[in-house]
Amino acid sequence: MDIDAIDHRILDILRQDADLSNHALAARVGLSPSACLRRVARLKESGVIRRIVAVLDPARMARPLTAIVTIEFAQHTAALRQAFARRVRDEAAVSQCHMVTGQVSAILTAHLRDMDEYLALAERLFDRDENVRAFYTHIVMQTIKDEAAPS
């Protein structure tokens, strides 16, 4: 799908405020409301816009502790990766998990109530998994930038 300058403008605006009405969005990009609605529908249908979500503040949701964990697998078979992925998807505290190339196998972000919740998560996901060779946890002290993917 070709994305033109107007599509990029629509995406930039929606990244900042997806709750904007179609009329307000159309006015900001210089389109009629019907043309704007068609473009947004096309961006959704093509998968450029995967979903519209509310971005929550973890601290205000009683989850002030953010942990970024790098994980090293002992083996990289599809079955073992898929089993790990299933367990991660079932963890409500985990907001992101990426299988990556390089020295580590996966990088995971979790938003937690406290260190006790982190310890329980680490036990379930890492300590009990024989395929996890090592994991390293980084507790976030300050978030400098936290935005959706650029358009």
KOLMARLO-974322 format. One record per atom (N, C-alpha, C): residue in one letter; x, y, z. Coordinates in steps of 0.2 Angstrom, whole numbers, padded with zeros to 4 digits, always signed. Example, Ala and Ser with C-alpha at 12.3 -4.5 7.8 and 13.67 -1.06 7.14 Angstrom:
a+0066-0028+0039a+0062-0022+0039a+0066-0016+0039s+0064-0011+0035s+0068-0005+0036s+0064+0000+0039
// end
This chain:
m+0004-0006+0000m+0000+0000+0000m+0004+0006+0000d+0003+0011-0004d+0007+0017-0004d+0004+0022+0001i+0008+0025+0005i+0006+0030+0010i+0009+0036+0008d+0004+0041+0006d+0006+0048+0004d+0007+0053+0010a+0009+0059+0008a+0010+0064+0014a+0004+0065+0018i-0002+0065+0015i-0008+0066+0019i-0009+0060+0024d-0008+0054+0021d-0008+0048+0026d-0004+0049+0032h+0003+0051+0030h+0008+0052+0036h+0005+0057+0041r+0002+0062+0038r+0000+0067+0043r-0006+0064+0047i-0010+0061+0044i-0016+0057+0048i-0013+0053+0053l-0008+0049+0051l-0005+0044+0056l-0001+0048+0062d+0002+0053+0060d+0006+0057+0065d+0001+0060+0070i-0005+0063+0068i-0010+0065+0072i-0013+0060+0077l-0015+0054+0074l-0018+0049+0077l-0013+0046+0082r-0007+0046+0081r-0002+0043+0086r-0002+0047+0092q-0003+0054+0091q-0004+0058+0097q-0010+0058+0101d-0016+0058+0097d-0023+0058+0100d-0027+0054+0095a-0028+0047+0096a-0032+0043+0093a-0040+0044+0094d-0041+0048+0100d-0048+0049+0102d-0051+0055+0098l-0047+0058+0094l-0049+0064+0090l-0055+0062+0086s-0060+0067+0085s-0066+0065+0081s-0064+0065+0074n-0067+0062+0069n-0066+0062+0062n-0066+0069+0059h-0071+0073+0062h-0071+0080+0059h-0065+0084+0061a-0063+0084+0067a-0057+0087+0070a-0051+0085+0066l-0050+0078+0065l-0045+0076+0061l-0045+0078+0054a-0050+0078+0051a-0051+0081+0044a-0049+0088+0043a-0051+0092+0048a-0049+0099+0048a-0042+0100+0049r-0039+0096+0053r-0032+0097+0054r-0027+0095+0048v-0030+0090+0044v-0026+0088+0038v-0029+0091+0032g-0034+0095+0032g-0036+0099+0026g-0040+0094+0021l-0044+0090+0024l-0048+0085+0020l-0056+0086+0022s-0060+0084+0018s-0067+0084+0020s-0068+0078+0025p-0073+0078+0029p-0074+0073+0034p-0075+0066+0030s-0078+0066+0025s-0079+0059+0021s-0073+0057+0018a-0069+0061+0015a-0062+0059+0013a-0057+0056+0018c-0058+0060+0024c-0053+0058+0029c-0055+0051+0032l-0062+0050+0033l-0065+0044+0035l-0063+0038+0031r-0063+0039+0024r-0061+0034+0019r-0053+0032+0020r-0049+0037+0021r-0042+0036+0022r-0041+0032+0028v-0044+0034+0033v-0043+0031+0040v-0045+0023+0039a-0051+0022+0036a-0053+0016+0035a-0048+0011+0031r-0046+0015+0025r-0041+0011+0021r-0034+0009+0025l-0032+0014+0029l-0026+0013+0033l-0028+0007+0038k-0034+0006+0041k-0035+0001+0045k-0036-0006+0041e-0039-0006+0036e-0041-0012+0032e-0034-0015+0029s-0029-0010+0028s-0023-0013+0025s-0018-0015+0030g-0020-0014+0037g-0016-0016+0042g-0010-0011+0044v-0010-0005+0041v-0006+0000+0043v-0007+0003+0050i-0014+0004+0051i-0016+0005+0058i-0019-0002+0061r-0015-0005+0065r-0017-0012+0068r-0023-0011+0073r-0023-0006+0077r-0028-0006+0082r-0028+0001+0085i-0033+0003+0088i-0034+0009+0092i-0034+0008+0099v-0030+0010+0103v-0029+0009+0110v-0029+0015+0115a-0031+0014+0121a-0030+0019+0126a-0023+0017+0129v-0019+0022+0130v-0012+0022+0133v-0013+0024+0140l-0012+0019+0145l-0013+0020+0152l-0006+0022+0155d-0006+0025+0161d-0001+0027+0165d+0000+0021+0170p+0005+0017+0169p+0006+0011+0174p+0006+0014+0181a+0009+0019+0183a+0010+0022+0190a+0003+0023+0192r-0001+0026+0188r-0008+0028+0191r-0013+0022+0191m-0010+0016+0188m-0014+0010+0188m-0011+0005+0194a-0007+0008+0198a-0004+0005+0204a+0001+0000+0201r+0005+0002+0196r+0010-0002+0193r+0016+0002+0192p+0019+0005+0198p+0024+0010+0197p+0031+0007+0195l+0032+0000+0196l+0039-0003+0194l+0039-0005+0187t+0043-0003+0183t+0044-0005+0176t+0051-0009+0176a+0050-0015+0174a+0056-0019+0173a+0057-0021+0165i+0063-0020+0163i+0065-0022+0156i+0070-0028+0157v+0068-0034+0154v+0072-0040+0156v+0074-0043+0149t+0081-0044+0149t+0084-0048+0143t+0084-0055+0145i+0083-0059+0140i+0082-0066+0141i+0087-0070+0136e+0091-0075+0139e+0095-0079+0134e+0092-0086+0134f+0091-0088+0129f+0088-0095+0128f+0094-0100+0127a+0093-0106+0130a+0098-0111+0129a+0098-0114+0122q+0092-0115+0119q+0090-0117+0112q+0085-0113+0109h+0085-0113+0102h+0081-0108+0099h+0076-0112+0094t+0074-0117+0096t+0069-0121+0092t+0062-0117+0092a+0059-0118+0086a+0052-0115+0086a+0047-0117+0091a+0047-0123+0093a+0043-0126+0098a+0044-0122+0105l+0051-0122+0107l+0053-0119+0113l+0051-0111+0113r+0052-0108+0108r+0050-0101+0107r+0043-0100+0108q+0039-0104+0104q+0032-0103+0105q+0029-0105+0112a+0032-0110+0115a+0030-0111+0122a+0031-0105+0127f+0037-0102+0126f+0039-0096+0130f+0034-0090+0128a+0032-0089+0122a+0028-0084+0119a+0021-0085+0122r+0018-0091+0123r+0012-0093+0126r+0012-0091+0133r+0017-0092+0137r+0017-0090+0144r+0017-0083+0145v+0021-0080+0140v+0022-0072+0141v+0015-0069+0139r+0012-0071+0134r+0005-0068+0133r+0000-0069+0138d+0001-0074+0143d-0004-0075+0148d-0002-0070+0154e+0003-0067+0154e+0005-0063+0160e+0003-0056+0159a-0002-0054+0163a-0005-0047+0162a+0000-0041+0164a+0005-0042+0168a+0010-0037+0169a+0015-0036+0163v+0015-0040+0159v+0020-0040+0153v+0016-0035+0147s+0019-0030+0146s+0016-0026+0141s+0020-0027+0134q+0026-0029+0134q+0029-0030+0127q+0034-0036+0128c+0035-0039+0123c+0040-0044+0122c+0042-0045+0115h+0049-0045+0114h+0051-0045+0107h+0056-0051+0107m+0056-0055+0102m+0061-0060+0101m+0066-0056+0096v+0073-0056+0098v+0078-0052+0095v+0084-0056+0092t+0088-0053+0088t+0094-0056+0086t+0099-0053+0090g+0105-0056+0090g+0111-0054+0094g+0112-0058+0100q+0115-0055+0105q+0117-0058+0111q+0112-0061+0115v+0106-0058+0116v+0100-0060+0119v+0095-0063+0115s+0090-0067+0117s+0085-0070+0113s+0079-0066+0113a+0077-0063+0119a+0071-0059+0120a+0072-0053+0124i+0068-0048+0123i+0068-0043+0128i+0060-0042+0130l+0059-0041+0136l+0052-0041+0139l+0052-0034+0143t+0046-0031+0143t+0044-0025+0147t+0038-0027+0152a+0039-0026+0158a+0033-0028+0163a+0032-0022+0167h+0026-0021+0169h+0024-0015+0174h+0021-0019+0180l+0024-0018+0185l+0023-0021+0191l+0021-0017+0197r+0017-0020+0202r+0015-0017+0208r+0021-0015+0213d+0026-0021+0213d+0031-0020+0218d+0036-0026+0216m+0041-0026+0220m+0047-0031+0219m+0044-0038+0220d+0039-0039+0225d+0037-0046+0226d+0033-0048+0220e+0029-0044+0216e+0026-0046+0210e+0031-0048+0205y+0037-0044+0205y+0042-0045+0200y+0045-0052+0201l+0047-0054+0208l+0050-0060+0209l+0045-0066+0207a+0039-0065+0208a+0034-0071+0206a+0034-0071+0199l+0034-0066+0195l+0034-0066+0188l+0041-0070+0186a+0046-0068+0189a+0053-0071+0187a+0053-0078+0188e+0050-0080+0193e+0049-0087+0195e+0045-0091+0190r+0039-0088+0188r+0035-0092+0183r+0038-0092+0176l+0041-0086+0174l+0043-0086+0167l+0050-0088+0166f+0055-0087+0170f+0062-0088+0169f+0065-0094+0173d+0064-0094+0180d+0067-0099+0184d+0064-0106+0182r+0058-0106+0181r+0055-0113+0180r+0056-0115+0172d+0058-0111+0168d+0059-0113+0161d+0066-0115+0160e+0067-0122+0159e+0074-0125+0158e+0077-0122+0152n+0074-0119+0147n+0077-0116+0141n+0079-0109+0142v+0078-0106+0148v+0081-0099+0149v+0087-0101+0153r+0093-0099+0149r+0099-0100+0151r+0101-0094+0156a+0099-0088+0155a+0100-0083+0159a+0095-0077+0158f+0094-0073+0163f+0090-0067+0162f+0093-0061+0166y+0092-0055+0163y+0095-0049+0167y+0090-0044+0167t+0088-0042+0173t+0083-0037+0174t+0086-0030+0175h+0083-0025+0172h+0084-0018+0172h+0078-0014+0175i+0078-0011+0181i+0073-0008+0183i+0073+0000+0181v+0068+0002+0178v+0068+0009+0175v+0068+0014+0181m+0072+0018+0180m+0073+0024+0185m+0069+0030+0183q+0069+0031+0176q+0066+0037+0173q+0064+0035+0166t+0058+0037+0163t+0057+0036+0156t+0058+0043+0153i+0062+0043+0148i+0064+0049+0144i+0059+0050+0138k+0057+0044+0135k+0053+0044+0129k+0049+0038+0129d+0043+0038+0128d+0038+0032+0127d+0033+0034+0122e+0034+0032+0116e+0029+0034+0111e+0028+0028+0107a+0022+0028+0103a+0021+0023+0098a+0026+0023+0092a+0026+0018+0088a+0030+0018+0082a+0029+0024+0078p+0035+0027+0075p+0034+0033+0071p+0030+0031+0064s+0027+0036+0061s+0024+0035+0055s+0028+0037+0049
// end
